[in-house]
Amino acid sequence: LRAGGIDPRLVSTLAWIGRHHSVVITALRADHHPGTNHEAGRAMDIGAVDGEICQGGRSGACAELVRDLAAMEGALRSTELIYCWDPDGPGDPRGFARADHCDHIHWGLDA
C-alpha cells in the first residue's frame, strides 16, 4: 500500500469497509496470475468478515458485506464482484457466482 501499487479506489473501498466491519484480506497482488486485476493492484479477496470465515452462505457477516458492496454506487462500485451466489442478481453483469469463490468475496475493478 505504501509503495502505491494498489489502486486508490481499492484503498478507499477498504477504508469504507473498515468503518463498518473488520475483514481479513486473503489476496491483493502477489498470488494471482499475470494479466488479472489482482496483479494490477485493482482487486482484493476477503476471506473473513467480523470474525466469520466466508463459506458462501446467504446470511451472516460475509453475506451482509457482499450485499453492501453490490449496492454501492459511484467511483467505488466494483466491476467484478464474485461470491458463491450472485449478490446483485442476474440483471447486473458485474456480479456473479462461482463455486471456487465460496470461501471468499472477490472485489475488483477494470482499468
Biopython code that builds the backbone (N, CA, C, O; Angstrom):
import numpy as np
from Bio.PDB.StructureBuilder import StructureBuilder

atoms = [
    (1, "LEU", "N", (0.827, -1.195, 0.000)),
    (1, "LEU", "CA", (0.000, 0.000, 0.000)),
    (1, "LEU", "C", (0.871, 1.258, 0.000)),
    (1, "LEU", "O", (0.602, 2.211, -0.731)),
    (2, "ARG", "N", (1.895, 1.247, 0.813)),
    (2, "ARG", "CA", (2.764, 2.430, 0.901)),
    (2, "ARG", "C", (3.514, 2.694, -0.391)),
    (2, "ARG", "O", (3.807, 3.846, -0.711)),
    (3, "ALA", "N", (3.826, 1.651, -1.131)),
    (3, "ALA", "CA", (4.566, 1.820, -2.379)),
    (3, "ALA", "C", (3.681, 2.320, -3.518)),
    (3, "ALA", "O", (4.186, 2.654, -4.590)),
    (4, "GLY", "N", (2.379, 2.375, -3.301)),
    (4, "GLY", "CA", (1.480, 2.886, -4.329)),
    (4, "GLY", "C", (1.067, 1.861, -5.364)),
    (4, "GLY", "O", (0.535, 2.234, -6.410)),
    (5, "GLY", "N", (1.292, 0.582, -5.110)),
    (5, "GLY", "CA", (0.956, -0.448, -6.090)),
    (5, "GLY", "C", (-0.489, -0.904, -6.066)),
    (5, "GLY", "O", (-0.885, -1.760, -6.856)),
    (6, "ILE", "N", (-1.288, -0.333, -5.158)),
    (6, "ILE", "CA", (-2.697, -0.699, -5.056)),
    (6, "ILE", "C", (-3.536, 0.499, -5.506)),
    (6, "ILE", "O", (-3.309, 1.628, -5.069)),
    (7, "ASP", "N", (-4.490, 0.243, -6.371)),
    (7, "ASP", "CA", (-5.356, 1.286, -6.913)),
    (7, "ASP", "C", (-6.002, 2.089, -5.774)),
    (7, "ASP", "O", (-6.506, 1.498, -4.819)),
    (8, "PRO", "N", (-5.993, 3.421, -5.862)),
    (8, "PRO", "CA", (-6.586, 4.251, -4.807)),
    (8, "PRO", "C", (-8.070, 3.957, -4.562)),
    (8, "PRO", "O", (-8.560, 4.140, -3.447)),
    (9, "ARG", "N", (-8.784, 3.506, -5.591)),
    (9, "ARG", "CA", (-10.201, 3.164, -5.405)),
    (9, "ARG", "C", (-10.338, 1.937, -4.517)),
    (9, "ARG", "O", (-11.269, 1.859, -3.715)),
    (10, "LEU", "N", (-9.433, 0.983, -4.645)),
    (10, "LEU", "CA", (-9.442, -0.188, -3.776)),
    (10, "LEU", "C", (-9.132, 0.235, -2.342)),
    (10, "LEU", "O", (-9.782, -0.222, -1.401)),
    (11, "VAL", "N", (-8.146, 1.102, -2.181)),
    (11, "VAL", "CA", (-7.790, 1.587, -0.842)),
    (11, "VAL", "C", (-8.986, 2.315, -0.222)),
    (11, "VAL", "O", (-9.268, 2.136, 0.963)),
    (12, "SER", "N", (-9.683, 3.124, -0.998)),
    (12, "SER", "CA", (-10.871, 3.827, -0.496)),
    (12, "SER", "C", (-11.974, 2.852, -0.110)),
    (12, "SER", "O", (-12.673, 3.058, 0.882)),
    (13, "THR", "N", (-12.128, 1.799, -0.891)),
    (13, "THR", "CA", (-13.137, 0.784, -0.564)),
    (13, "THR", "C", (-12.762, 0.060, 0.721)),
    (13, "THR", "O", (-13.624, -0.207, 1.558)),
    (14, "LEU", "N", (-11.488, -0.258, 0.884)),
    (14, "LEU", "CA", (-11.029, -0.866, 2.136)),
    (14, "LEU", "C", (-11.308, 0.050, 3.330)),
    (14, "LEU", "O", (-11.717, -0.419, 4.393)),
    (15, "ALA", "N", (-11.088, 1.354, 3.154)),
    (15, "ALA", "CA", (-11.363, 2.302, 4.231)),
    (15, "ALA", "C", (-12.854, 2.319, 4.554)),
    (15, "ALA", "O", (-13.236, 2.354, 5.724)),
    (16, "TRP", "N", (-13.693, 2.295, 3.529)),
    (16, "TRP", "CA", (-15.149, 2.257, 3.742)),
    (16, "TRP", "C", (-15.536, 0.985, 4.495)),
    (16, "TRP", "O", (-16.284, 1.034, 5.472)),
    (17, "ILE", "N", (-15.020, -0.150, 4.031)),
    (17, "ILE", "CA", (-15.312, -1.422, 4.700)),
    (17, "ILE", "C", (-14.857, -1.354, 6.156)),
    (17, "ILE", "O", (-15.576, -1.797, 7.052)),
    (18, "GLY", "N", (-13.668, -0.804, 6.396)),
    (18, "GLY", "CA", (-13.112, -0.729, 7.739)),
    (18, "GLY", "C", (-13.931, 0.107, 8.707)),
    (18, "GLY", "O", (-13.851, -0.090, 9.919)),
    (19, "ARG", "N", (-14.715, 1.035, 8.184)),
    (19, "ARG", "CA", (-15.598, 1.825, 9.049)),
    (19, "ARG", "C", (-16.813, 1.023, 9.508)),
    (19, "ARG", "O", (-17.491, 1.416, 10.457)),
    (20, "HIS", "N", (-17.093, -0.095, 8.843)),
    (20, "HIS", "CA", (-18.288, -0.882, 9.136)),
    (20, "HIS", "C", (-18.000, -2.302, 9.612)),
    (20, "HIS", "O", (-18.814, -2.903, 10.312)),
    (21, "HIS", "N", (-16.848, -2.832, 9.233)),
    (21, "HIS", "CA", (-16.526, -4.232, 9.506)),
    (21, "HIS", "C", (-15.031, -4.382, 9.776)),
    (21, "HIS", "O", (-14.233, -3.501, 9.453)),
    (22, "SER", "N", (-14.675, -5.508, 10.370)),
    (22, "SER", "CA", (-13.277, -5.933, 10.361)),
    (22, "SER", "C", (-13.204, -7.079, 9.362)),
    (22, "SER", "O", (-14.077, -7.947, 9.343)),
    (23, "VAL", "N", (-12.180, -7.086, 8.544)),
    (23, "VAL", "CA", (-12.063, -8.099, 7.498)),
    (23, "VAL", "C", (-10.660, -8.692, 7.486)),
    (23, "VAL", "O", (-9.704, -8.097, 7.983)),
    (24, "VAL", "N", (-10.569, -9.875, 6.906)),
    (24, "VAL", "CA", (-9.284, -10.499, 6.618)),
    (24, "VAL", "C", (-9.140, -10.510, 5.104)),
    (24, "VAL", "O", (-9.942, -11.122, 4.397)),
    (25, "ILE", "N", (-8.112, -9.827, 4.613)),
    (25, "ILE", "CA", (-7.825, -9.799, 3.178)),
    (25, "ILE", "C", (-6.904, -10.978, 2.884)),
    (25, "ILE", "O", (-5.805, -11.069, 3.432)),
    (26, "THR", "N", (-7.352, -11.871, 2.024)),
    (26, "THR", "CA", (-6.567, -13.068, 1.725)),
    (26, "THR", "C", (-5.737, -12.937, 0.453)),
    (26, "THR", "O", (-4.844, -13.750, 0.214)),
    (27, "ALA", "N", (-6.019, -11.928, -0.364)),
    (27, "ALA", "CA", (-5.214, -11.719, -1.570)),
    (27, "ALA", "C", (-5.346, -10.282, -2.035)),
    (27, "ALA", "O", (-6.428, -9.695, -2.014)),
    (28, "LEU", "N", (-4.222, -9.733, -2.454)),
    (28, "LEU", "CA", (-4.199, -8.447, -3.149)),
    (28, "LEU", "C", (-3.511, -8.667, -4.495)),
    (28, "LEU", "O", (-4.184, -8.925, -5.493)),
    (29, "ARG", "N", (-2.180, -8.568, -4.538)),
    (29, "ARG", "CA", (-1.466, -8.619, -5.809)),
    (29, "ARG", "C", (-0.655, -9.877, -6.054)),
    (29, "ARG", "O", (-0.710, -10.433, -7.152)),
    (30, "ALA", "N", (0.085, -10.336, -5.084)),
    (30, "ALA", "CA", (1.205, -11.241, -5.312)),
    (30, "ALA", "C", (0.829, -12.664, -5.699)),
    (30, "ALA", "O", (1.659, -13.366, -6.277)),
    (31, "ASP", "N", (-0.350, -13.108, -5.413)),
    (31, "ASP", "CA", (-0.616, -14.541, -5.581)),
    (31, "ASP", "C", (-1.626, -14.866, -6.681)),
    (31, "ASP", "O", (-2.345, -15.860, -6.587)),
    (32, "HIS", "N", (-1.682, -14.042, -7.712)),
    (32, "HIS", "CA", (-2.607, -14.307, -8.812)),
    (32, "HIS", "C", (-1.873, -14.297, -10.148)),
    (32, "HIS", "O", (-0.747, -13.812, -10.261)),
    (33, "HIS", "N", (-2.536, -14.840, -11.141)),
    (33, "HIS", "CA", (-1.946, -14.979, -12.472)),
    (33, "HIS", "C", (-1.680, -13.619, -13.124)),
    (33, "HIS", "O", (-2.402, -12.655, -12.868)),
    (34, "PRO", "N", (-0.655, -13.543, -13.955)),
    (34, "PRO", "CA", (-0.383, -12.308, -14.700)),
    (34, "PRO", "C", (-1.585, -11.917, -15.559)),
    (34, "PRO", "O", (-2.299, -12.769, -16.089)),
    (35, "GLY", "N", (-1.783, -10.624, -15.678)),
    (35, "GLY", "CA", (-2.862, -10.108, -16.511)),
    (35, "GLY", "C", (-4.190, -9.943, -15.786)),
    (35, "GLY", "O", (-5.164, -9.498, -16.392)),
    (36, "THR", "N", (-4.252, -10.288, -14.514)),
    (36, "THR", "CA", (-5.503, -10.151, -13.762)),
    (36, "THR", "C", (-5.572, -8.789, -13.074)),
    (36, "THR", "O", (-4.565, -8.092, -12.951)),
    (37, "ASN", "N", (-6.754, -8.428, -12.636)),
    (37, "ASN", "CA", (-6.900, -7.201, -11.860)),
    (37, "ASN", "C", (-6.157, -7.281, -10.532)),
    (37, "ASN", "O", (-5.748, -6.256, -9.985)),
    (38, "HIS", "N", (-5.981, -8.488, -10.016)),
    (38, "HIS", "CA", (-5.157, -8.636, -8.811)),
    (38, "HIS", "C", (-3.732, -8.165, -9.100)),
    (38, "HIS", "O", (-3.188, -7.332, -8.375)),
    (39, "GLU", "N", (-3.140, -8.697, -10.153)),
    (39, "GLU", "CA", (-1.758, -8.341, -10.469)),
    (39, "GLU", "C", (-1.611, -6.834, -10.690)),
    (39, "GLU", "O", (-0.570, -6.258, -10.378)),
    (40, "ALA", "N", (-2.644, -6.205, -11.223)),
    (40, "ALA", "CA", (-2.605, -4.766, -11.484)),
    (40, "ALA", "C", (-2.895, -3.929, -10.237)),
    (40, "ALA", "O", (-2.864, -2.700, -10.302)),
    (41, "GLY", "N", (-3.174, -4.575, -9.106)),
    (41, "GLY", "CA", (-3.455, -3.839, -7.880)),
    (41, "GLY", "C", (-4.871, -3.299, -7.814)),
    (41, "GLY", "O", (-5.154, -2.354, -7.078)),
    (42, "ARG", "N", (-5.767, -3.914, -8.598)),
    (42, "ARG", "CA", (-7.149, -3.442, -8.653)),
    (42, "ARG", "C", (-8.154, -4.460, -8.128)),
    (42, "ARG", "O", (-9.345, -4.346, -8.418)),
    (43, "ALA", "N", (-7.706, -5.453, -7.362)),
    (43, "ALA", "CA", (-8.628, -6.461, -6.839)),
    (43, "ALA", "C", (-8.163, -6.955, -5.481)),
    (43, "ALA", "O", (-6.977, -6.938, -5.154)),
    (44, "MET", "N", (-9.147, -7.398, -4.701)),
    (44, "MET", "CA", (-8.854, -7.987, -3.395)),
    (44, "MET", "C", (-9.805, -9.148, -3.165)),
    (44, "MET", "O", (-10.900, -9.202, -3.724)),
    (45, "ASP", "N", (-9.360, -10.071, -2.330)),
    (45, "ASP", "CA", (-10.204, -11.170, -1.869)),
    (45, "ASP", "C", (-10.364, -11.024, -0.365)),
    (45, "ASP", "O", (-9.394, -10.799, 0.358)),
    (46, "ILE", "N", (-11.598, -11.154, 0.094)),
    (46, "ILE", "CA", (-11.927, -11.030, 1.510)),
    (46, "ILE", "C", (-12.332, -12.414, 1.999)),
    (46, "ILE", "O", (-13.317, -12.982, 1.526)),
    (47, "GLY", "N", (-11.577, -12.952, 2.941)),
    (47, "GLY", "CA", (-11.806, -14.308, 3.417)),
    (47, "GLY", "C", (-12.600, -14.421, 4.702)),
    (47, "GLY", "O", (-13.106, -15.493, 5.032)),
    (48, "ALA", "N", (-12.713, -13.308, 5.436)),
    (48, "ALA", "CA", (-13.479, -13.310, 6.685)),
    (48, "ALA", "C", (-13.985, -11.902, 6.959)),
    (48, "ALA", "O", (-13.330, -10.911, 6.637)),
    (49, "VAL", "N", (-15.165, -11.841, 7.559)),
    (49, "VAL", "CA", (-15.793, -10.569, 7.909)),
    (49, "VAL", "C", (-16.267, -10.651, 9.349)),
    (49, "VAL", "O", (-16.991, -11.577, 9.717)),
    (50, "ASP", "N", (-15.864, -9.693, 10.158)),
    (50, "ASP", "CA", (-16.276, -9.625, 11.563)),
    (50, "ASP", "C", (-16.059, -10.953, 12.292)),
    (50, "ASP", "O", (-16.895, -11.384, 13.087)),
    (51, "GLY", "N", (-14.934, -11.583, 12.009)),
    (51, "GLY", "CA", (-14.578, -12.838, 12.656)),
    (51, "GLY", "C", (-15.227, -14.073, 12.064)),
    (51, "GLY", "O", (-14.967, -15.182, 12.530)),
    (52, "GLU", "N", (-16.053, -13.915, 11.061)),
    (52, "GLU", "CA", (-16.735, -15.042, 10.405)),
    (52, "GLU", "C", (-15.993, -15.400, 9.125)),
    (52, "GLU", "O", (-15.849, -14.558, 8.239)),
    (53, "ILE", "N", (-15.527, -16.623, 9.020)),
    (53, "ILE", "CA", (-14.878, -17.084, 7.794)),
    (53, "ILE", "C", (-15.944, -17.231, 6.711)),
    (53, "ILE", "O", (-16.980, -17.858, 6.935)),
    (54, "CYS", "N", (-15.690, -16.656, 5.547)),
    (54, "CYS", "CA", (-16.654, -16.738, 4.449)),
    (54, "CYS", "C", (-16.773, -18.183, 3.972)),
    (54, "CYS", "O", (-15.775, -18.839, 3.672)),
    (55, "GLN", "N", (-18.011, -18.663, 3.908)),
    (55, "GLN", "CA", (-18.272, -20.036, 3.482)),
    (55, "GLN", "C", (-19.370, -20.109, 2.434)),
    (55, "GLN", "O", (-19.850, -21.198, 2.116)),
    (56, "GLY", "N", (-19.775, -18.964, 1.892)),
    (56, "GLY", "CA", (-20.743, -18.962, 0.802)),
    (56, "GLY", "C", (-22.192, -18.888, 1.217)),
    (56, "GLY", "O", (-23.077, -18.970, 0.365)),
    (57, "GLY", "N", (-22.465, -18.735, 2.501)),
    (57, "GLY", "CA", (-23.844, -18.672, 2.963)),
    (57, "GLY", "C", (-24.547, -17.389, 2.563)),
    (57, "GLY", "O", (-23.908, -16.392, 2.228)),
    (58, "ARG", "N", (-25.867, -17.427, 2.603)),
    (58, "ARG", "CA", (-26.672, -16.256, 2.239)),
    (58, "ARG", "C", (-27.060, -15.406, 3.445)),
    (58, "ARG", "O", (-27.781, -14.418, 3.308)),
    (59, "SER", "N", (-26.586, -15.786, 4.611)),
    (59, "SER", "CA", (-26.797, -14.972, 5.805)),
    (59, "SER", "C", (-25.463, -14.863, 6.524)),
    (59, "SER", "O", (-24.530, -15.614, 6.240)),
    (60, "GLY", "N", (-25.381, -13.932, 7.450)),
    (60, "GLY", "CA", (-24.156, -13.728, 8.196)),
    (60, "GLY", "C", (-23.375, -12.529, 7.691)),
    (60, "GLY", "O", (-23.814, -11.812, 6.792)),
    (61, "ALA", "N", (-22.216, -12.328, 8.284)),
    (61, "ALA", "CA", (-21.413, -11.136, 8.018)),
    (61, "ALA", "C", (-20.890, -11.072, 6.583)),
    (61, "ALA", "O", (-20.897, -10.000, 5.977)),
    (62, "CYS", "N", (-20.444, -12.184, 6.037)),
    (62, "CYS", "CA", (-19.931, -12.176, 4.655)),
    (62, "CYS", "C", (-21.048, -11.846, 3.669)),
    (62, "CYS", "O", (-20.841, -11.073, 2.732)),
    (63, "ALA", "N", (-22.214, -12.419, 3.871)),
    (63, "ALA", "CA", (-23.366, -12.146, 3.007)),
    (63, "ALA", "C", (-23.783, -10.681, 3.113)),
    (63, "ALA", "O", (-24.120, -10.051, 2.111)),
    (64, "GLU", "N", (-23.757, -10.147, 4.331)),
    (64, "GLU", "CA", (-24.120, -8.739, 4.527)),
    (64, "GLU", "C", (-23.151, -7.835, 3.766)),
    (64, "GLU", "O", (-23.571, -6.905, 3.077)),
    (65, "LEU", "N", (-21.853, -8.113, 3.895)),
    (65, "LEU", "CA", (-20.866, -7.276, 3.207)),
    (65, "LEU", "C", (-20.995, -7.389, 1.700)),
    (65, "LEU", "O", (-20.948, -6.367, 1.015)),
    (66, "VAL", "N", (-21.155, -8.578, 1.159)),
    (66, "VAL", "CA", (-21.234, -8.704, -0.296)),
    (66, "VAL", "C", (-22.486, -8.002, -0.829)),
    (66, "VAL", "O", (-22.459, -7.442, -1.925)),
    (67, "ARG", "N", (-23.564, -8.026, -0.078)),
    (67, "ARG", "CA", (-24.766, -7.278, -0.488)),
    (67, "ARG", "C", (-24.513, -5.770, -0.439)),
    (67, "ARG", "O", (-24.944, -5.039, -1.331)),
    (68, "ASP", "N", (-23.815, -5.303, 0.602)),
    (68, "ASP", "CA", (-23.473, -3.882, 0.689)),
    (68, "ASP", "C", (-22.586, -3.464, -0.480)),
    (68, "ASP", "O", (-22.791, -2.402, -1.067)),
    (69, "LEU", "N", (-21.605, -4.293, -0.819)),
    (69, "LEU", "CA", (-20.732, -3.978, -1.949)),
    (69, "LEU", "C", (-21.505, -3.975, -3.264)),
    (69, "LEU", "O", (-21.216, -3.163, -4.142)),
    (70, "ALA", "N", (-22.470, -4.857, -3.412)),
    (70, "ALA", "CA", (-23.292, -4.907, -4.622)),
    (70, "ALA", "C", (-24.157, -3.658, -4.763)),
    (70, "ALA", "O", (-24.465, -3.235, -5.878)),
    (71, "ALA", "N", (-24.544, -3.076, -3.650)),
    (71, "ALA", "CA", (-25.415, -1.895, -3.676)),
    (71, "ALA", "C", (-24.642, -0.587, -3.851)),
    (71, "ALA", "O", (-25.255, 0.467, -4.018)),
    (72, "MET", "N", (-23.315, -0.637, -3.817)),
    (72, "MET", "CA", (-22.509, 0.573, -3.929)),
    (72, "MET", "C", (-22.688, 1.236, -5.281)),
    (72, "MET", "O", (-22.842, 0.570, -6.305)),
    (73, "GLU", "N", (-22.665, 2.535, -5.265)),
    (73, "GLU", "CA", (-22.739, 3.334, -6.493)),
    (73, "GLU", "C", (-21.504, 4.228, -6.573)),
    (73, "GLU", "O", (-20.771, 4.361, -5.593)),
    (74, "GLY", "N", (-21.277, 4.830, -7.712)),
    (74, "GLY", "CA", (-20.196, 5.795, -7.863)),
    (74, "GLY", "C", (-18.837, 5.168, -8.093)),
    (74, "GLY", "O", (-18.731, 4.043, -8.581)),
    (75, "ALA", "N", (-17.799, 5.907, -7.737)),
    (75, "ALA", "CA", (-16.419, 5.515, -8.040)),
    (75, "ALA", "C", (-16.002, 4.216, -7.366)),
    (75, "ALA", "O", (-15.103, 3.533, -7.857)),
    (76, "LEU", "N", (-16.635, 3.857, -6.250)),
    (76, "LEU", "CA", (-16.245, 2.641, -5.533)),
    (76, "LEU", "C", (-17.064, 1.424, -5.948)),
    (76, "LEU", "O", (-16.926, 0.358, -5.349)),
    (77, "ARG", "N", (-17.897, 1.563, -6.943)),
    (77, "ARG", "CA", (-18.685, 0.431, -7.439)),
    (77, "ARG", "C", (-17.758, -0.484, -8.244)),
    (77, "ARG", "O", (-17.165, -0.061, -9.237)),
    (78, "SER", "N", (-17.643, -1.710, -7.815)),
    (78, "SER", "CA", (-16.731, -2.649, -8.479)),
    (78, "SER", "C", (-17.254, -3.053, -9.852)),
    (78, "SER", "O", (-18.452, -2.980, -10.125)),
    (79, "THR", "N", (-16.336, -3.480, -10.703)),
    (79, "THR", "CA", (-16.736, -4.070, -11.984)),
    (79, "THR", "C", (-16.690, -5.593, -11.906)),
    (79, "THR", "O", (-17.179, -6.278, -12.804)),
    (80, "GLU", "N", (-16.102, -6.122, -10.831)),
    (80, "GLU", "CA", (-16.068, -7.567, -10.566)),
    (80, "GLU", "C", (-16.469, -7.786, -9.114)),
    (80, "GLU", "O", (-15.778, -7.331, -8.203)),
    (81, "LEU", "N", (-17.560, -8.469, -8.899)),
    (81, "LEU", "CA", (-17.975, -8.824, -7.556)),
    (81, "LEU", "C", (-18.403, -10.282, -7.606)),
    (81, "LEU", "O", (-19.463, -10.605, -8.144)),
    (82, "ILE", "N", (-17.585, -11.157, -7.050)),
    (82, "ILE", "CA", (-17.797, -12.594, -7.195)),
    (82, "ILE", "C", (-17.896, -13.227, -5.815)),
    (82, "ILE", "O", (-17.086, -12.954, -4.929)),
    (83, "TYR", "N", (-18.898, -14.072, -5.651)),
    (83, "TYR", "CA", (-19.070, -14.838, -4.415)),
    (83, "TYR", "C", (-19.705, -16.169, -4.810)),
    (83, "TYR", "O", (-19.834, -16.471, -5.996)),
    (84, "CYS", "N", (-20.088, -16.936, -3.851)),
    (84, "CYS", "CA", (-20.659, -18.259, -4.099)),
    (84, "CYS", "C", (-22.036, -18.162, -4.764)),
    (84, "CYS", "O", (-22.471, -19.090, -5.444)),
    (85, "TRP", "N", (-22.708, -17.042, -4.561)),
    (85, "TRP", "CA", (-24.005, -16.760, -5.191)),
    (85, "TRP", "C", (-23.960, -15.332, -5.718)),
    (85, "TRP", "O", (-23.132, -14.534, -5.278)),
    (86, "ASP", "N", (-24.820, -15.013, -6.631)),
    (86, "ASP", "CA", (-24.816, -13.721, -7.309)),
    (86, "ASP", "C", (-25.411, -12.646, -6.405)),
    (86, "ASP", "O", (-26.624, -12.632, -6.197)),
    (87, "PRO", "N", (-24.593, -11.749, -5.864)),
    (87, "PRO", "CA", (-25.083, -10.787, -4.881)),
    (87, "PRO", "C", (-25.958, -9.675, -5.438)),
    (87, "PRO", "O", (-26.690, -9.035, -4.683)),
    (88, "ASP", "N", (-25.899, -9.434, -6.730)),
    (88, "ASP", "CA", (-26.686, -8.337, -7.278)),
    (88, "ASP", "C", (-27.737, -8.801, -8.283)),
    (88, "ASP", "O", (-28.377, -7.974, -8.931)),
    (89, "GLY", "N", (-27.920, -10.088, -8.416)),
    (89, "GLY", "CA", (-28.962, -10.621, -9.289)),
    (89, "GLY", "C", (-28.537, -10.713, -10.739)),
    (89, "GLY", "O", (-27.523, -10.139, -11.133)),
    (90, "PRO", "N", (-29.305, -11.430, -11.527)),
    (90, "PRO", "CA", (-28.933, -11.706, -12.914)),
    (90, "PRO", "C", (-28.982, -10.493, -13.837)),
    (90, "PRO", "O", (-28.429, -10.542, -14.936)),
    (91, "GLY", "N", (-29.621, -9.418, -13.424)),
    (91, "GLY", "CA", (-29.718, -8.237, -14.276)),
    (91, "GLY", "C", (-28.471, -7.377, -14.290)),
    (91, "GLY", "O", (-28.367, -6.467, -15.113)),
    (92, "ASP", "N", (-27.526, -7.635, -13.410)),
    (92, "ASP", "CA", (-26.297, -6.838, -13.317)),
    (92, "ASP", "C", (-25.116, -7.748, -13.630)),
    (92, "ASP", "O", (-24.803, -8.635, -12.836)),
    (93, "PRO", "N", (-24.452, -7.551, -14.769)),
    (93, "PRO", "CA", (-23.395, -8.477, -15.197)),
    (93, "PRO", "C", (-22.093, -8.393, -14.410)),
    (93, "PRO", "O", (-21.244, -9.270, -14.570)),
    (94, "ARG", "N", (-21.894, -7.390, -13.577)),
    (94, "ARG", "CA", (-20.606, -7.255, -12.892)),
    (94, "ARG", "C", (-20.462, -8.202, -11.719)),
    (94, "ARG", "O", (-19.340, -8.526, -11.331)),
    (95, "GLY", "N", (-21.558, -8.654, -11.144)),
    (95, "GLY", "CA", (-21.507, -9.599, -10.037)),
    (95, "GLY", "C", (-21.969, -10.964, -10.517)),
    (95, "GLY", "O", (-22.928, -11.065, -11.282)),
    (96, "PHE", "N", (-21.302, -11.998, -10.077)),
    (96, "PHE", "CA", (-21.728, -13.332, -10.483)),
    (96, "PHE", "C", (-21.249, -14.367, -9.489)),
    (96, "PHE", "O", (-20.407, -14.098, -8.632)),
    (97, "ALA", "N", (-21.805, -15.554, -9.626)),
    (97, "ALA", "CA", (-21.494, -16.660, -8.710)),
    (97, "ALA", "C", (-20.452, -17.575, -9.334)),
    (97, "ALA", "O", (-20.465, -17.824, -10.539)),
    (98, "ARG", "N", (-19.548, -18.073, -8.492)),
    (98, "ARG", "CA", (-18.578, -19.092, -8.911)),
    (98, "ARG", "C", (-18.332, -20.007, -7.732)),
    (98, "ARG", "O", (-18.088, -19.547, -6.616)),
    (99, "ALA", "N", (-18.395, -21.282, -7.978)),
    (99, "ALA", "CA", (-18.204, -22.262, -6.905)),
    (99, "ALA", "C", (-16.820, -22.155, -6.267)),
    (99, "ALA", "O", (-16.658, -22.480, -5.090)),
    (100, "ASP", "N", (-15.826, -21.707, -7.025)),
    (100, "ASP", "CA", (-14.477, -21.577, -6.449)),
    (100, "ASP", "C", (-14.292, -20.269, -5.673)),
    (100, "ASP", "O", (-13.178, -19.939, -5.266)),
    (101, "HIS", "N", (-15.384, -19.527, -5.469)),
    (101, "HIS", "CA", (-15.349, -18.292, -4.680)),
    (101, "HIS", "C", (-16.255, -18.376, -3.453)),
    (101, "HIS", "O", (-16.669, -17.343, -2.926)),
    (102, "CYS", "N", (-16.568, -19.570, -2.995)),
    (102, "CYS", "CA", (-17.401, -19.723, -1.807)),
    (102, "CYS", "C", (-16.640, -19.414, -0.529)),
    (102, "CYS", "O", (-17.250, -19.146, 0.506)),
    (103, "ASP", "N", (-15.313, -19.448, -0.588)),
    (103, "ASP", "CA", (-14.527, -19.179, 0.614)),
    (103, "ASP", "C", (-13.987, -17.753, 0.665)),
    (103, "ASP", "O", (-13.193, -17.422, 1.544)),
    (104, "HIS", "N", (-14.412, -16.910, -0.271)),
    (104, "HIS", "CA", (-14.002, -15.510, -0.236)),
    (104, "HIS", "C", (-14.880, -14.651, -1.135)),
    (104, "HIS", "O", (-15.521, -15.140, -2.066)),
    (105, "ILE", "N", (-14.890, -13.375, -0.835)),
    (105, "ILE", "CA", (-15.541, -12.373, -1.681)),
    (105, "ILE", "C", (-14.441, -11.755, -2.545)),
    (105, "ILE", "O", (-13.432, -11.272, -2.031)),
    (106, "HIS", "N", (-14.643, -11.778, -3.843)),
    (106, "HIS", "CA", (-13.700, -11.125, -4.749)),
    (106, "HIS", "C", (-14.303, -9.775, -5.134)),
    (106, "HIS", "O", (-15.447, -9.702, -5.583)),
    (107, "TRP", "N", (-13.524, -8.708, -4.955)),
    (107, "TRP", "CA", (-13.905, -7.355, -5.356)),
    (107, "TRP", "C", (-12.819, -6.852, -6.275)),
    (107, "TRP", "O", (-11.643, -6.893, -5.914)),
    (108, "GLY", "N", (-13.180, -6.375, -7.465)),
    (108, "GLY", "CA", (-12.180, -5.898, -8.389)),
    (108, "GLY", "C", (-12.702, -4.818, -9.316)),
    (108, "GLY", "O", (-13.907, -4.602, -9.441)),
    (109, "LEU", "N", (-11.762, -4.147, -9.962)),
    (109, "LEU", "CA", (-12.066, -3.067, -10.898)),
    (109, "LEU", "C", (-11.303, -3.274, -12.194)),
    (109, "LEU", "O", (-10.141, -3.681, -12.181)),
    (110, "ASP", "N", (-11.951, -2.995, -13.299)),
    (110, "ASP", "CA", (-11.240, -2.909, -14.564)),
    (110, "ASP", "C", (-10.492, -1.579, -14.576)),
    (110, "ASP", "O", (-10.745, -0.705, -13.746)),
    (111, "ALA", "N", (-9.581, -1.440, -15.512)),
    (111, "ALA", "CA", (-8.755, -0.214, -15.607)),
    (111, "ALA", "C", (-9.568, 1.001, -15.751)),
    (111, "ALA", "O", (-9.023, 2.102, -15.842)),
]
sb = StructureBuilder()
sb.init_structure("model")
sb.init_model(0)
sb.init_chain("A")
sb.init_seg("    ")
for serial, (resi, resn, name, xyz) in enumerate(atoms, 1):
    if name == "N":
        sb.init_residue(resn, " ", resi, " ")
    sb.init_atom(name, np.array(xyz, "f"), 0.0, 1.0, " ", f" {name:<3s}", serial, name[0])
structure = sb.get_structure()
